[in-house]
Structures are given as C-alpha cells and as structure tokens.
Amino acid sequence: MEQMLAARLHVPSRTLRVEEVPRPQPGPGQVLVKVEAAGVCLSDVHLIGGSLTPQLLRGDTVTLGHEVSGTIAATGEGVTSWSPGQRVVLYAGETRDGVTYTRGVDYDGGWAEYALSAEDALTLLPDAIPFDQGAIIPDAVSTPWGAITATAAVRPAEAVGVWGVGGLGVHAVQLLRAVGAYPIVAVDPNPTARRRALAAGADLALDPAAPDLTERVRAVTAGAGLAAAFDFAGVPAVREQALTALAKGGRLVLVGLTDKPLTVTQGTRFSYLQQRILGHYGSDMPVALPQLLGLVEGGRLDFSGSISGTLPLAEAAEAVARLERKQGDPIRLILRP
C-alpha cells in the first residue's frame, strides 16, 4: 500500500505528529484529492491546545485541516461528475445521515498529501484563482460571509461593527464593504489589526480599551448605534461591549467560539430595545463557495493579501506555533505538501 505524509493529532494527549500513513483509497461516491494547499486556522490551534474537542470522531487520532484545495487524483465507484486533474476546493464538512461532520475535526482533513471527499462535498476552483487563496475560502471567508448574508442578513447602508480583526474578522470587513454596509466599525486591541481593518475597508478602527468607544460609535452612526455587531473573538467582555453599541432592534452575531457563559448585564435595556443575539457556525457550503469563488474570479474580491506565509507540510507544528504566538500577525498560513 502506498504511503503519504500527514499531520495527525492524537486527541487524548493533544500531540501533533507528522508521519507516514497509508494513502486512502476512494470508495463508492468518493474522490481522492491531491492536496495543493491547506490553511492553518485558529480552530486548529484550539484543537491542539485542548480548548476544542471533536464530538463525532471515531477513534482517537485525526488528520487536521478543514481548509483544503487541490486536484482530483482518482474517483471511486459510481462517481461520474469528477475526473482526474480537475482543480477543486473541498467543503469544510460533510453531512451524513442528517449529521454534519467537520473535516479535520470529526474525520481526516487536508494536512496531508492526499485527502478524501464525498463527491458532493467539493466544488470547482477556477483556473484564475491560486490554490492558496482557494483553500482558505471554506472557513476564513465563507464563515463570515454566512454570518453577514444569512444569519445577520445585513442590508446596504446598515451600520455594522466587527469585534476581532483576525483571520475571520478581516475578511468580514472586506465582505461587509462588498455588500454595502456603512459605516463599518472595527474593534481590536492590536494596532496592527486596526491598521489592517482600515486597509480592508473599515471606516473607523477602535481599541476596545478606549473609554469613549460607545460614544464614538454613536457619533459615527448619527446617534443610532449599530444595526449589527459581530463577535469574532469569542470573548465574554467583547459581547458585553458590543451590546452597548447596538441600536434599537440591533443584532449581535456570535461567530467566535467560547465555552464561557453568555451574560446580558443590562437585561431591561436589551428587552426594551428589542435587541437580538444570534449564534453562527460555518456556512451553507453549496451556496457560499460558488458565490465567493465567483466574486473572486470576477474581480470583486481579492484575498491575495490574506496569505501571510507558506510552509511545507513537514513544518505543520511550526505553523501552529507561529499562529498561536501571532508571530508577524498572520491572517492565514498555508501548508503545502
């Protein structure tokens, strides 16, 4: 049996090892993809660190990587819609018997030379889009896209706020600009992140420690406050602060993951203003991916600036360490087999 290199996480010990494993073979309804690029996400850091735990994994070890692009290497029995050599982007998850599984969490992902996918869990990558940019779209881009267009249903000229301008938040700023939100307020304690937000299209970038933050949000929104606020940090204090900046009928969308309790300190005010808190996770891949790839191919979006560095697969642990340390304030690091 042919072997391949893969970055595998032993979940009980949270140990990441790059090792030789058997190359998978596509079964009925599956395709085998030769991985060309795989994104390194903060979720991967959390998995390795132990703050996230797979819920549906069979066994105790998994190949990480939910942001994956590559080329079709082989097809399994009954697959007629794909052929070897086609450029593709894999969905960040698959639905089986009504249950959604996350790639690289609940089953083997793309930090490997090859990855399996169900034939209906991937989409064509246009020739004009590089593999590295294509790879990050299934999470770093499509998750904020889903939060903006579906969960929050942001409309043109609505005032919005983005708390946390990291790997997802900076794309949220770009996407909010693309759908016509105005003004866009970005909030982050990191000066580099605030500068990045302005470059991505934010109208105002604030430090959350600023004592006049709420007043400045009111000023830029003609006293009304934000129609929608997005928490990409997953920090309780962020959620409390964002609520104070919401307008009447405003909605707070929780994108950043945390196991900490959610509290509403000013409960009477929250109810009086008829505000809402909405949870968000991932996106509708069959809809979001073609939309976003089309916008990139058509020149409406450009994520070339989101690729902060590329490392070989053998250096997966180093990529994780760089992201965890925020070395160079990366948006996305890419692993290449």
Secondary structure, DSSP 8 states (H G I E B T S, - for coil): --EEEEEEEETTTTEEEEEEEE-----TTEEEEEEEEEEE-HHHHHHHHTSS--SS-SSSEEE--S-EEEEEEEE-TT--S--TT-EEEE-SEEEETTEEEEBTTTB--SSBSEEEEETTSEEE--TTS-HHHHHHIIIIIHHHHHIIIIIS---TT--EEEE--STTHHHHHHHHHHTT--SEEEE-S-HHHHHHHHHHT-SEEE-TT-TTHHHHHHHHTTTS-EEEEEE-S--HHHHHHHHHTEEEEEEEEE-S---S----SSHHHHHHTT-EEEE--S--HHHHHHHHHHHHHTTS---GGGEEEEEEGGGHHHHHHHHHHTTT--SEEEEE-
